[in-house]
Amino acid sequence: MSIFKSIIIAFSMYSRIPMPMFTWNEKDMEHVITFLPLVGAVIGGICYAVARLSILFELPCMVITLILTFIPILVTGGFHLDGFMDVQDVIKSYQSKEKKLEIMKDPHIGAFAVISLVGLGLIWICSLYYVVYRALQTGCYKTVYIYAIVFAFVRGICGITCVKIQNAKKDSMLNMESGRAGNGDFIFLIFESLAAILLMGFIKTIAAPICTAVILLYTFYYKRVCDKTFGGITGDTSGYFVVTGECLLTVALAIFSIWS
């Protein structure tokens, strides 16, 4: 029963999908981070279905691109984008670690957050547009379908970082989630990530090692930045990881589309 509660809490926290209401306790939070990739799987499933329907009805390339771009925002309510913007404000503040953690708590956003969000959106849309354009041009839609898997894959890696990388704040919600996670949760997160990699490889063999290499290299960079900037990870940096990881893989798929 605790597992089902953790799944419900995961979808309640990380998405806007309606879930049954009940009073949470610490035990119910035990496996929440483990089911973060399931939210990505739902986003990916919706993207896959929309892509298939859009191709069937011969929608324009830009329309398909914008729909696929906004699906994760609509499903999550922009939950991870909030973390991305907070981290951007903090990184550009050039303050001490303690001051940066205080800035994270500020509900207001700064100019750097807005500028960074616009830049991220332009990179994402341009990259995804090229992926969709090449798919429509060649009649091979495999790269578009791999894009749908990216959401579960990145969240799987994000879950692993939450469990294994030191938390900057011991009294945070993230620490409550990841601190109660055991070896079983870690193994299950690896399984979910490997399942995403295998599915990518099944669709297009070369895509699996490319996406894996990109996200692993980025994960090492992310850990280094978090350790140096905050003394560990936080809920906001995890949101930052999800958003930037998805964007990086979209760029990688666009580059991959040139030769595919």
C-alpha positions in Angstrom: 0.0 0.0 0.0 2.9 2.3 0.8 4.2 1.9 -2.8 0.9 3.0 -4.3 0.8 6.0 -2.0 4.4 6.9 -3.0 3.3 6.8 -6.7 0.3 9.0 -6.0 2.5 11.5 -4.1 5.1 11.5 -6.9 2.4 12.4 -9.5 0.9 14.9 -7.1 4.2 16.6 -6.6 5.8 16.4 -10.0 2.7 16.8 -12.3 -0.7 18.4 -12.6 -2.4 15.1 -13.2 -5.3 14.7 -10.8 -4.6 12.2 -8.1 -6.6 10.8 -5.1 -6.3 13.0 -2.0 -5.1 11.7 1.4 -2.9 12.9 4.3 0.8 12.2 3.7 3.3 11.1 6.3 7.0 10.5 6.2 6.7 6.8 5.5 4.6 7.6 2.4 7.5 9.7 1.1 9.9 6.8 1.3 9.8 5.8 -2.4 8.6 9.0 -4.0 11.8 9.9 -5.8 11.9 6.3 -7.2 8.7 7.0 -9.3 9.8 10.3 -10.7 10.7 8.6 -14.1 7.0 7.4 -14.3 5.9 11.0 -14.6 8.4 11.3 -17.5 7.0 8.1 -19.0 3.5 9.7 -19.0 4.9 12.9 -20.6 6.7 10.7 -23.2 3.6 8.7 -23.9 1.5 11.8 -24.5 4.3 13.2 -26.8 4.4 9.9 -28.7 0.6 9.8 -29.2 0.5 13.5 -30.2 3.4 13.0 -32.6 1.7 10.1 -34.3 -1.6 12.0 -34.6 0.1 15.2 -35.8 1.9 13.2 -38.6 -1.3 11.4 -39.5 -3.2 14.7 -39.9 -0.2 16.3 -41.6 0.1 19.3 -39.3 2.8 21.9 -40.1 6.3 21.4 -38.7 6.2 24.4 -36.4 2.8 23.4 -35.0 4.0 20.0 -34.1 7.2 21.5 -32.6 5.3 23.9 -30.4 2.8 21.2 -29.3 5.6 18.8 -28.3 7.4 21.7 -26.5 4.4 22.7 -24.4 3.3 19.1 -23.4 5.9 18.7 -20.6 5.1 22.2 -19.3 1.3 21.5 -19.3 1.7 18.1 -17.6 4.2 19.4 -14.9 2.7 22.9 -14.5 6.2 24.3 -15.1 7.4 22.7 -11.8 10.9 22.1 -12.9 11.2 25.4 -14.8 10.8 27.1 -11.4 13.9 25.4 -10.2 15.8 26.2 -13.4 15.0 29.9 -13.0 15.9 30.0 -9.3 19.3 28.3 -10.0 20.0 30.8 -12.8 19.4 33.7 -10.5 21.7 32.2 -7.9 24.5 31.4 -10.2 24.5 34.9 -11.6 24.5 36.4 -8.1 28.1 35.6 -7.3 27.4 35.5 -3.6 28.6 33.1 -0.8 27.1 29.6 -0.5 25.0 30.6 2.5 23.7 33.7 0.6 23.0 31.6 -2.5 20.8 29.2 -0.5 18.9 32.2 0.9 18.3 33.5 -2.6 16.9 30.1 -3.5 14.1 30.7 -1.0 13.1 34.1 -2.5 9.8 33.6 -4.4 10.6 36.5 -6.7 12.5 36.0 -10.0 15.3 38.2 -11.4 16.3 39.4 -14.8 18.8 36.6 -15.3 16.2 34.0 -14.7 13.9 35.5 -17.4 16.8 35.9 -19.8 17.9 32.3 -19.2 14.4 30.9 -19.6 14.0 32.7 -23.0 17.4 31.4 -24.1 16.5 27.9 -23.1 13.2 28.1 -24.9 14.8 29.3 -28.1 17.4 26.6 -28.0 14.8 23.9 -27.2 12.3 25.0 -29.9 15.0 25.4 -32.6 16.5 22.0 -31.9 13.1 20.2 -31.7 12.0 22.0 -34.9 15.0 20.6 -36.8 14.2 17.1 -35.4 10.6 17.3 -36.6 11.6 18.9 -39.9 14.1 16.1 -40.7 11.6 13.5 -39.7 8.9 15.0 -42.0 11.5 15.4 -44.8 12.9 11.9 -44.7 9.7 10.1 -43.6 11.6 8.5 -40.7 10.1 9.5 -37.4 12.4 7.4 -35.1 14.2 10.5 -33.7 10.9 12.1 -32.8 9.9 8.9 -30.8 13.3 8.9 -29.1 12.5 12.5 -28.0 9.5 11.1 -26.2 11.7 8.7 -24.2 14.0 11.5 -23.1 11.6 12.7 -20.3 11.7 9.4 -18.5 15.4 8.9 -19.0 16.5 12.3 -17.6 14.2 11.8 -14.6 15.7 8.4 -14.0 19.2 9.9 -13.9 17.9 12.8 -11.8 16.6 10.4 -9.3 19.9 8.7 -9.0 21.7 12.0 -8.4 19.1 12.8 -5.7 19.9 9.5 -3.9 23.6 9.5 -4.3 24.8 13.1 -4.3 25.0 15.0 -0.9 22.0 17.3 -0.2 22.9 21.0 0.5 20.0 21.4 2.9 19.2 18.8 5.6 15.8 20.2 6.3 14.5 20.3 2.7 11.7 18.3 1.1 14.3 16.7 -1.3 16.3 15.4 1.7 13.1 14.0 3.2 12.4 12.1 -0.1 15.9 11.0 -1.0 17.1 10.4 2.6 14.6 7.6 3.1 15.4 5.9 -0.2 17.3 2.7 0.2 19.4 0.4 -2.0 16.2 -1.0 -3.5 15.2 2.5 -4.7 18.6 3.1 -6.2 18.5 -0.2 -8.1 15.0 0.5 -9.4 16.1 3.9 -10.6 19.0 2.3 -12.5 16.6 -0.2 -13.9 14.2 2.6 -15.1 17.1 4.4 -16.7 18.5 1.3 -18.4 15.0 0.5 -19.7 14.9 4.0 -21.3 18.3 3.4 -22.9 17.3 0.0 -24.2 14.1 1.4 -25.7 16.1 4.2 -27.4 18.5 1.5 -28.8 15.6 -0.6 -30.0 14.2 2.4 -32.0 17.6 3.5 -33.3 20.8 1.7 -32.1 23.2 4.6 -32.3 20.9 6.9 -30.4 21.3 5.0 -27.1 25.1 5.5 -26.6 24.9 9.1 -27.8 22.1 10.1 -25.4 23.8 8.1 -22.6 27.2 9.8 -23.1 25.6 13.3 -23.2 23.7 12.9 -20.0 26.5 11.2 -18.1 29.0 13.9 -19.0 26.4 16.5 -18.0 25.8 14.7 -14.7 29.5 14.9 -13.8 29.4 18.6 -14.7 26.2 19.2 -12.7 27.6 17.5 -9.6 30.8 19.7 -9.8 28.8 22.9 -10.1 26.4 22.0 -7.3 29.2 21.0 -4.9 31.1 24.2 -5.7 28.1 26.6 -5.7 25.7 25.1 -3.0 27.7 22.4 -1.2 25.4 19.8 -2.6 22.1 19.5 -4.5 18.7 20.9 -3.6 15.1 20.5 -5.0 15.7 23.5 -7.2 19.0 22.1 -8.7 17.2 18.9 -9.4 14.5 20.8 -11.4 17.4 22.6 -13.1 18.9 19.2 -14.0 15.7 17.9 -15.5 15.1 20.9 -17.7 18.7 21.4 -18.9 19.1 17.6 -19.3 16.1 17.4 -21.5 17.2 20.5 -23.5 20.7 19.0 -24.0 19.4 15.7 -25.3 17.0 17.6 -27.6 20.1 19.4 -29.0 21.9 16.1 -29.3 19.0 14.6 -31.2 18.9 17.6 -33.6 22.6 17.1 -34.3 22.1 13.4 -34.7 19.3 14.1 -37.2 21.8 15.7 -39.6 23.4 12.3 -40.3 20.4 10.1 -39.8 
